[in-house]
């Protein structure tokens, strides 16, 4: 009995000790965290007050916290001002609440590359970096290395090179680098003059239009290499829609605001080529509209210079170049008036669903009517075509078609107001 009593007493004491230890652990886990200026380990599940600097020690893997430094405290006060309005400033913040943020921070720290790695990456970038000029020279050299024979295996690479050049050469300086590096002589001229592949010629003429557009120095270089005559030849002989379109793009880029080129090219084969496109029955109306738009623009360009010279003495030198251009007399002599009348009188039905093309033709008729008034004002077929298109668009609910209809009405009034026509 005595020994049993002793054993019972010992068991009770041990159980009490375990309860005290367990209670102590719970107290420790939930005890208030007293922050200092030194890093302290945060127990698992222990709450901490707001406004502490918290980190995970990457060597031990334990969570630690300390008071903010002076520089950090001012920033923290500003960022927490909005949070203080929503809750008490003394309310403890559970670390588990921001576990995902801490884990993300640790992940980013692990992903940070060393300074040496960053330097190596930057040097590799510098090694591979090329300026526009260097890229252009590289592409010209690449094109020189292509076989002189038209190999099908090289076609895609050639087209990619031309496409990249078209993008780069819209910049004036890039276009001049291309020319100075032999691009006109070694790349574009051989394609436009001799290549039999239509896709290559189309791409080359787009590049030509890109570099010559609004670039006087480039226009001069293109003109000196006789591209004007080659483009005129393509306009007179080709029936490919894409080829005519790209040739018109390059032709217009060469001629606009370049009176010397206008005088030399349009006085020989240029005007004939433009009228030939209008006269062809195999060329679509959209390309014919581009022709009459270029004709109209060149006529207006000279008229603008003449008007400007009357108001400013600075324009007199420019006027001297334009007075040599007799484009407005070359047009009727090559059949412009009769050809344009025939196009509209014959094909107006196709234009009933193309208001943007009708607008181009309308503007051209209005800007050149002084050259063709005697013929157009007496043409019943032309009048019928214009009135049919006007009436078609006048009954549309589309605002743009209504605007085109009004433009046609003004044109009809201008051409036929001297005559009595009940249709008007």
Secondary structure as UniProt FT lines:
FT   HELIX           2..30
FT   STRAND          40..41
FT   TURN            44..45
FT   STRAND          47..48
FT   STRAND          52..56
FT   TURN            58..60
FT   STRAND          63..67
FT   HELIX           70..86
FT   TURN            89..90
FT   STRAND          93..94
FT   HELIX           95..98
FT   HELIX           99..111
FT   HELIX           115..128
FT   HELIX           132..144
FT   HELIX           152..154
FT   HELIX           155..168
FT   TURN            169..170
FT   HELIX           172..180
FT   TURN            181..182
FT   HELIX           184..188
FT   HELIX           189..194
FT   HELIX           198..212
FT   TURN            213..214
FT   HELIX           216..224
FT   TURN            225..226
FT   HELIX           227..237
FT   HELIX           241..255
FT   TURN            256..257
FT   HELIX           259..265
FT   HELIX           266..270
FT   HELIX           271..279
FT   HELIX           285..311
FT   HELIX           313..315
FT   HELIX           316..322
FT   TURN            323..324
FT   HELIX           327..333
FT   TURN            334..335
FT   HELIX           336..351
FT   TURN            352..353
FT   HELIX           355..376
FT   TURN            377..378
FT   HELIX           380..394
FT   HELIX           399..416
FT   TURN            417..418
FT   TURN            422..423
//
